[in-house]
Amino acid sequence: MAKIGEKVSSSNSRNVKQFLVENSALVILFLLIIIAIYFEGGSFLNINNLMNILLNNAVVGIIALGMTLIIISGGIDLSVGSASALTGLIALATINHTASIFLGVAVAFGVGILMGTLNGVLIAVFRVPAFIVTLGTMQIFRSLALHQWQGGGILLGRIGGVEIERMEHVLGFRDFANTRFFTEFFQAGLSVTVIYWIILVVLLGLFCKKTALGRHIYAVGSNERAANLSAIKVNLVKLSVYMIAGALVAFAALLEAGRMGSMNSATSGQLYELQAIAAVIIGGTAMSGGRGRMIGTFYGALTLGVINNTMNLMGLPSFLVGAIQGTIVILAVLLQRVVEKRDRQF
């Protein structure tokens, strides 16, 4: 009986550890929320503040979903910030010059997918390491944006500082990202941008679990050679991942352009790649590939947002936000090492 009790206790302990490991992002987020409530309970729990946390992290959160697919497949993408800026600028320029929102959106998705395809071809077909490829394209995309717009930017509805014809129609583009619901209940309302983000988390989560391509992405990230021997078209999987990520970058860029009504070639999308990677890592996706969940990345993005928001409420120097976020990223990686060591033991 004693041995049976010990086995049950050991099994329960192992189950608890497994739950904590698989939901580490949620645990970290929960602990940070407790800390935020302790220090700034009234201000932090204000519904308007909570809605703003979601809104302020939605654009990077959407980019991070594409980054999750890339990292699960065993890759990396450092170009997403620069690609976001260039895509948003091209979209606004198209809308301003054609007065067509549809055309601006179509061009943005075309450019985003094209940039993702470029990364994917160089990585999958020409076998150039993902870090090198995307480091190069990061600089190329940003340089093209800076050159074309001379380090400046674009305002929606204006060309050369002059209001364009049919401006009212063009400015309707802002509703794409700025529509809010439930404003009769609380001032901030629920932004449609947040709704887009949540829908994408659900859809991409189902995509990873329920589709053949989703399962192949995990297989390629876990063991590329074994995936190849299993008749999985590895190159096509990698290319598809970067194309999907490019489409998500384009969507995020459109949301940012619509929300702000402008894009800047120097500052838009700056450090988005690092924030996206941080959200993915905190969310429990393995940097070695083969493991990760969309909901974890969602929690990871919110974790970064809660840190930033709490420090602002407490009046702490904003320059320290990166230090706190970096510390949590390192702790998340260390936790991954512990998990991998445990898995090898069992």
Secondary structure, DSSP 8 states (H G I E B T S, - for coil): -HHHHHHHHHHHHHHHHHHHHHTHHHHHHHHHHHHHHHHHHHHHT-HHHHHHHHHHTHHHHHHHHHHHHHHHTT---S-HHHHHHHHHHHHHHHHHHH--HHHHHHHHHHHHHHHHHHHHHHHHTS---HHHHHHHHHHHHHHHHHHHTTT-EEETTEETTEE-TTHHHHHGGGHHHH-EE-TTTSSS-EEHHHHHHHHHHHHHHHHHHHSHHHHHHHHHHH-HHHHHHTT--HHHHHHHHHHHHHHHHHHHHHHHHHHHSEEETTTTTTTHHHHHHHHHHHTT--TTSS---HHHHHHHHHHHHHHHHHHHHTT--GGGHHHHHHHHHHHHHHHHHHHHHHHHH-
